Structures are given as C-alpha cells and as structure tokens.
C-alpha cells in the first residue's frame, strides 16, 4: 500500500480544507442537503434505483465484501474495523470487476464528471461508526438507501442534525462536520455512496481538482482491495 489518504500530508490538507470550507460558507454551511440542491446528477442514479438495488443484492449474495482495514488500516483503526466496503470507482479509476458486478453504478460514476468515488457501504447488525470527520473537505457525500432495516433503522448524526436512511431515497451530507452512525438494528444496512466535488468558486474548485489529481496515486490500493473475496479466499 502507498499509505493512507486520510493521514498523509496533514499540513497541506489543513490549509486546503480551510480554503474549501471558507469558500463553502464556513461554519454556517448546511449539514444535510437535498440532492436537487447540491447534486442534481443524482436524479439519473435514482432513476436506475431498481437496477442498482438488484446488482448490489447480487453482489452481496455472490461474495463476502472486505472490511475497511484491507483498504486503509490506519483510517480503519480510527473509524471502524468492521465497516465493509466495495469500491466500484476511486479517484477516477474504475474497478474492472465492477463492469460485471455493479455496471449501473460504475456507468454513473464514469459518466458524471463531478464524481470522485463510488462505492457500496455495508454495516452488519450492531456495527456503529463512532464520531469522526472526513479528513478531506473538497467533497460532499451522497447516500442512496438500498437495504434499510424496518425496525430500529440506523441513523446518522451530522453535527447537530440527524438523518435516517430510507430505501430508494437519496441525501447529500457534508461529512467534513463531525458525524457518527447509530446502528441498533438486527439486519444489514446497505447504501450506495457517491463522493463528488464540492461546488465552490473557480479558484477553490481549481485547487480542489489539483488536490484530487494528486490523490489518484491511492486509487489502485482501494480498487484492488475491493476485488478481494473473503468468502473464497479463506
């Protein structure tokens, strides 16, 4: 592995985050946004929800998805070593297996210029994510509910605001705020996550594009780790 995009170059990241968050409105920026406001392209993904859900369910039935430490053990130790992830697209690099396993998701990522990452997020029963912040403020995060428990549905706190996932419903979250996931359910929680470039003015946007270009060196370790099949590699 080349390292952790979450901890490397901390001083440079602190400076760029300050620029991005100031351009985004500072501490008064919204925590939770409607997709139509921040990410209109999500309409195309939501229109394909039955297709997305079917391919994600087939993926989960076919093989076991690896946990966070396989992708980034440093960050996993800070957030959760039980969070399971499947990266279809990372920093502009597609997962070749996703062309067969999650073709609709990968097609959306590759055909939508603002998309940075596209992945499936799985929380097993009782697995929570403690309070943390995303280390890079140049992206916003879109969530699409795929498989949400009907009893005790998991919920996420963004600073002072709360959101409960719903199947087929999308939401945009500013994960540069402290956030945590409360999960007291007895079933899987499965969502699709799309990271996209934060809308900002031209100068901040140009800096953001440059920073994300530098992060491309981490793409392979995430994409390659997503190909690991726990079920058939034991």
N, C-alpha and C positions, 0 to 999 in steps of 0.2 A: 504493500500500500504506500501511496505517496504522502500520507498524512491525513489530517483532519481539516476540512474546510471550515469547521466550526471554531477552531482554536488558532490556526496558523495566522501569522501576520496581524496580531491583535491591535497593534498601534495604528497601522494603516486602516484597519476596519473601523476602529473607533472614530477616526477622522471622517471617513466616508459616511458612516452611519449618521454622524452629526449633520453633515450636509444634506443627506437624503431626508432625514426626519424634519429638519428645518424647512426644506422645500415642500414637504408633505403637509405642513400645517402645525408642526410642533406638538406639544402635549395635548392640544385640543383636537387633534385629528380623531376621526371616528374609529372605534374599536371593531365594530361589526357593520358590514355594508351589504346592501343588496347587489347581486351580480349586475343588474342593469345599470347601476351607478358606476361601478368600478371595473367591470369585466364583461361588457356586452357580448363578447365572443362566446361566453359560456352558454348562450342560448342554443348554439349549434350542438354542444355536448349534451345538454339536457334533452334536446330533441331526439337524441340517439340513446336515451336512458335505457329502454328495454334491451337494446343491443349491448350496451356497456354492462348492464347487470348480468346478462346471460354469459358474457365472456369472463367476467370476474368469478361468477359462481363455478364455471367450468374450470378455471384456473385453480381455485381452491380445492375442487374435487379431485383434480388430477395430481397435484403435488403439494408438499408442505413448503410454506413460504419461510425464508430465513428471518432470523431476528436481527435487530439493529447492530449488535456487536460485529456481525460479519461485514457490515458496510463501514462503520466508523466506531471502533471500540472506545475511543476517547469520549466522543459525544454520548454514546450509549450509557457509559458509566455515570454521566451527568443527568440523563433523562430517563431512560428505561432500557434494561437489557432483555425485556420480554416483548417489546413492541415489534411486530412483524411487518415487513415492508417488501414490496415488489416494484422495482423501478422499471418503467417502460421507456423512460426518456429522462436523461440527466445532463444538464448543461449543454444541450444541443446534440448529444449523442444518443441514438436510439439503441434499445436492447433488441438484438436481432431475433431473439426468441419471441418478443412481443408482437412481431409481424404475424405470428400464428396464434399466440396465446391471448393477446389483447389488441387486435388490429384496429378496432374502432378508437380506442384510447390513444394508441400511437399515431393514428391518422390525424386525430385532432391536434395532438402536440406538434406534429411536423408541419401541419398546415396553418397553424396560428402563430404569427411572428412573435407575439409578446410572451409566449410560453417559455419558461426556463426549465421546469421539471414536471414530470407527470408520473404518478405512482399510486399504488394501492396500499392502503393502511389498514392493518388488522389488529384489533385488540381482542385478546381472548377474555373469557369471563373473569371479571375481577381485576384485570390488568389496568392500572391507572397510570397517568403521566403526571408527575409532580410539577409544581410551579417552576417555570423556566421561561426564558426569552429566546426567540430566534436570534442567532448571532449576526445575521446579515439583514440590514433594513431596506435593501434595494428591491425586495419582492413583497408582494401581497400573496395570500394563500386562499385559494378557492377550494371548498369542500363540497362534494356531492354524495349524499347519503345513498348507500347501496343496500346494506343489510343492517337494520337497526332494531334492537330488541324492543318489543312492545311493552314489556314490563321492566320497570326501572331503567329506562333508556339512558345511556351515557350522556353527559353534558360537558360543555367546555366553558371555562371562565376566561374571559379576556379582560384583565384588569378588574373593573367593577361590573362588567356586563356578562350575561350568561346566554348561552345558546344550546338548544337541544336538537340533535340531528333528526331529520325525517327522511324516509326513503323517497328518492326522486327529487329532493329539494336541494338547491344549491345556496351557498352563502360565501361571502368573502370576509376573511379575518385578517386583521393586522397583527401578526404574531411577533412583531417587534415589542409589543406590550407583554408583560408577564401573563402567562396563561397556564392552565392546568386542566386535565381531564379527570372527571369523577366518573368512575365506572363500577357500579354495584350490580350489574346485570349478570345473569347466568347463561348468556348466549354471546355469540360473536358480534362485535361491532365492526362493520366493514364500510369504508368510504374510499372514494377516489379523491386524490389531492392534486391540484394543479398550482404550481408556483408560477407567477407571471410578474413581469417587470412592473414595479410601482409607477403609476402615472405621475410624472413630475415635469418641471420646466425643461427646456432644451439643454441647458448646461448640466444640470444634475442627471438628466437622462443619458447624456453622452458619457459622463463619468460612470454611471451605472453599467452601461453597455461594456465599457472597458474593463470594469471590475469583474463582470460576469464572463468576459472573454478570458481573463486570467484564470478563472475558476474551472475552465474546461479541462485542465490537467487532472482534476479529480474525477472526471466523468467515468472513466473506464473502471475504477475500483467499485463504483456503485452499480454500474450496468453489469459488470462481470459477476459481482456477488449476487445479483438478483437471479442469475441463471442457476445458482446452486439449489439442488433439490434435496432438502433434508430427508425426505421420506425414502429416496432411492440411493442416498449416499451414506447411510448409516452402516 
